[in-house]
């Protein structure tokens, strides 16, 4: 769904209603899980165009998401990859899956109120279209892309636990004190 047009429709004359509809799907875990909620609702309403219209959702984009998911499932089956369903109330496995793909795009909340990327300390802010924009700011996130305007904004954000970065991408992140990291470097030299 990240490669599709925006799944939320915001008609200029119904901004308040469309925002209310979007918030009904929103979860604190972030934009990716919010999109998953929209997708599941679309499927449970039998891919209804009327459902999309009533909830300010992009029908064509959601139909395309269904097509892409079906292609992915066919590919996984062809390669005999086991597909394990996740319970509706289980967010952590999905969040970890997202971290495993976007580990390089991790950021933490800085005391200044902005976010900083983990690897190069680049300042970022949450994009106003994110479900996390008006929420209590999470300490750690991963993001899909950066939109550059007067500021650099993260889009498509998921809340994470910092230990997941090392668990899922130890080749990319090394945690520890300066002394511990120096000792690790000395051992590998």
N, C-alpha and C positions, 0 to 999 in steps of 0.2 A: 504494500500500500504506500510505501515511501516513494515509489516511482510514478505514482498516479497523480492526476489533478487532485486538488484539495477535496477531501470527501465531505467537507462541510460547506454548505451554500449560505451566503450572507446577502440576501436581497437588500438593497439600500433602504427600501421602505419598511423592512421588517428586521432591522438589526437586533432589536431587543428580544424579539421572539426567537430569532435564530440563535442568539447567544444562550438563551434559556434552554433551548433544545440541545445545544452542544454540551452545556453543563450537566444535563441529565445523563450523559454518557461518560462524563469525566471521572477519573480516579486519581488519587494522590500519587500513585506510582508513575504517572506521567502520560505523555502523548502516545507512545507506542501501545500501551495497554488500553488507553481510551479508544484508539483506532480498532483494537481487537474487540472491544465492547460493541462498537458500531457494527463491525463485520458480523459478530455473533447475532446481534439483534436483526440485522438484515436477513441472515439465513433463517432465523427463527420465525420471521414474518414472511417466509416463502419468497424472498427476493422481490418484494412488492414495490412497484414504482409509487404507489399511493403512500406506503409507509415512508419512503424517502421524501416525498413531497411534504408530508405532514411534519417530518422531523428535520427538514432543511438539510437533507443529505443528497449528495451527488450520485444519482442512480447509475449513470454510465460508468463512473469510476468504481463503484462497488461491484457492478457486473464484471468489470475487467479484473478486479481483485479475485473474484470467484474463479474466473478463467485461469489466472496465474496460479492460484492455489491448486487447482485440479492438475495443471501441468507439473507442478512441483511434486504432487503426490504420485503421479504416473512415473516421474523420473526416479523418485525414491524407491518405488516398487520394482522398477526395472533393474535397479542396482541392489535390490534386496536389503534396503535399509529399513530397520525396524522403526515403525511409527508408534510412539508412545503417547497416548492422550494425556492431557493435563486437566486436573479437576478445575472447575470454574473458580473456586476460591484460592487456588494456588497461583500466586503471582511470582514467587521467587524463582521457580524453574524458567519461566519466561524471561524474567529480568536477567538471569544469568546467561541465557541464550543470547540476549541482546548485547550484554557485556562482552561475550566471546566474539561478537562481530564488530563491535564498536569500541573496543578497549583503548584504541589509540585516541579516541575522542572523549576522554574523561576530563572532568573539571570538578573543582571543589570550591565551596563558598569561602570567599576571602573576608576577613573582618571589615573591609571597606563596603561590603554589601554586593560586590560584583563577584563573578566567578573567575577562576584562573585555571587554565589548562594545566594538567599535571606535569607533562613533559617540558613545556617551555614557558610556563607562567604567563601565558597570553590572556589579557583581560577579556571577558565575555559577559554578556547579559542574556537573560531569558527573553525570547521573542514574545511580543505582546499576543500573538495567536496561540501560544502554548497554554495548556490547561494549568500549568504551574505558575503562570505569570502573576496571578493575583493571590496565590496561596502562600503559606508559610514556606520560605525558601528551604529546600532540602540541602543538606551538607555536601552530598556527592551526587554527580549525575554523569551520564554519557549522552552524547547528542549525535544526530545524523549529519547535520550540515551547519555551516556558519553563513549567515546572511550579512553582508557588509553594507552599511549605510553610514550615517555619522558615527555609529557605534557598531561593534561586531556582536551579532545576536546568534545564539544557539537556537536551532529549530529541531523539532522532533526529539524530545528529551525523555529519558527514563531515569528515575531515582534508583540509586545503587548503594550498596555497602562497599566501603573502600577495600576490605579484604578480598572481595571478589576479583579485583583487578590482579592481584598477585596470584590468587588461586587459578584464574582462567588465562592469564597472560604473564606467567613468571619470566618468560623470555623478553618481555618488554618493560616490565616494572621491577625495580629492586627497592624494597623497603628496608629501613633500618637507620640507625644513627650514622653520622659521618664516619665514626670509628669502625662500626660494623661493616659498612660498605667498603672502607679502605682495606679491612682485613680480608673480605671476600675477594677484592681485586688482587691483593698480594698472594692469595692462595692459587688463583688462576694464572698468575704470571710465571 
